């Protein structure tokens, strides 16, 4: 995977996502990585954000998507607007570049499926950026669940993710609930969902077409039931500590917190609660895992197939929230040769 001299070229494609600048900064400091930045569609109020970031990081800059792909990066981090992601992932696959794509993978299940197929056909990795999946705490939870000795057979999962609004990616189902669904899918090793019941509201968004709170009950093919709460945090609340999950088995339970609260208190200057969280930097963890996977071939987090399954559940959840009834999750028949 590495070029002559043991180096690897990794491109950050767009600064539309809030984590793009962090990814670029971390990659620029990663040994053996040459950073390439491309952001040809900067917003009208900040058209020079990409070139400015490249200068700060002493990184190469591509002023168009064509130029970015002509420079043939070994891997790309797709942090564009959701509507642009399919195009960028498919173009990366065409040049044989591995892909780390932000969540949600795409706007529709059909787009996500096309992205996964393009990468599979090209023999490149399509990884979904799920920082909570990449730390040692989640790995330890997965080992305990796989062993079965601690809690017995898994029966139920309770999950919650309350974080800041992400309007550019859609409502809470597509953003916060999707994070939880990716985590459950990873633990269940891709066992598909069979039925979803969902309720949602738009109290915080003020837009009936953009849900700010979503509650889902998801039944999986092996009988596991997941109750998930993916919602925006009120503006006065501190930034969420990341997703939390409780896995309940026949004999016990195990809890997972992505960013555990180590020290809490009240900040008189802001009039808000304040806390210090623990654990590794989640963005660094996901990047380290992705870059390492390019050499080892092992990626423990959600992939393109996970992204497709998650969007399939979300599609059913929207239908359930609209009708007020449980909705069966239709799994497409495999393509015939």
Secondary structure as GFF3:
##gff-version 3
##sequence-region A 1 337
A	DSSP	beta_strand	8	13	.	.	.	ID=ss1
A	DSSP	alpha_helix	20	28	.	.	.	ID=ss2
A	DSSP	beta_strand	33	38	.	.	.	ID=ss3
A	DSSP	three_ten_helix	44	46	.	.	.	ID=ss4
A	DSSP	alpha_helix	49	57	.	.	.	ID=ss5
A	DSSP	beta_strand	60	62	.	.	.	ID=ss6
A	DSSP	alpha_helix	65	70	.	.	.	ID=ss7
A	DSSP	beta_strand	75	78	.	.	.	ID=ss8
A	DSSP	alpha_helix	82	94	.	.	.	ID=ss9
A	DSSP	beta_strand	98	101	.	.	.	ID=ss10
A	DSSP	alpha_helix	109	122	.	.	.	ID=ss11
A	DSSP	beta_strand	126	128	.	.	.	ID=ss12
A	DSSP	three_ten_helix	131	133	.	.	.	ID=ss13
A	DSSP	alpha_helix	136	147	.	.	.	ID=ss14
A	DSSP	beta_strand	154	163	.	.	.	ID=ss15
A	DSSP	three_ten_helix	167	169	.	.	.	ID=ss16
A	DSSP	pi_helix	173	177	.	.	.	ID=ss17
A	DSSP	alpha_helix	178	187	.	.	.	ID=ss18
A	DSSP	beta_strand	193	201	.	.	.	ID=ss19
A	DSSP	beta_strand	213	220	.	.	.	ID=ss20
A	DSSP	beta_strand	225	232	.	.	.	ID=ss21
A	DSSP	beta_strand	244	249	.	.	.	ID=ss22
A	DSSP	beta_strand	253	257	.	.	.	ID=ss23
A	DSSP	beta_strand	261	267	.	.	.	ID=ss24
A	DSSP	beta_strand	272	277	.	.	.	ID=ss25
A	DSSP	alpha_helix	282	296	.	.	.	ID=ss26
A	DSSP	alpha_helix	304	323	.	.	.	ID=ss27
A	DSSP	beta_strand	327	328	.	.	.	ID=ss28
###
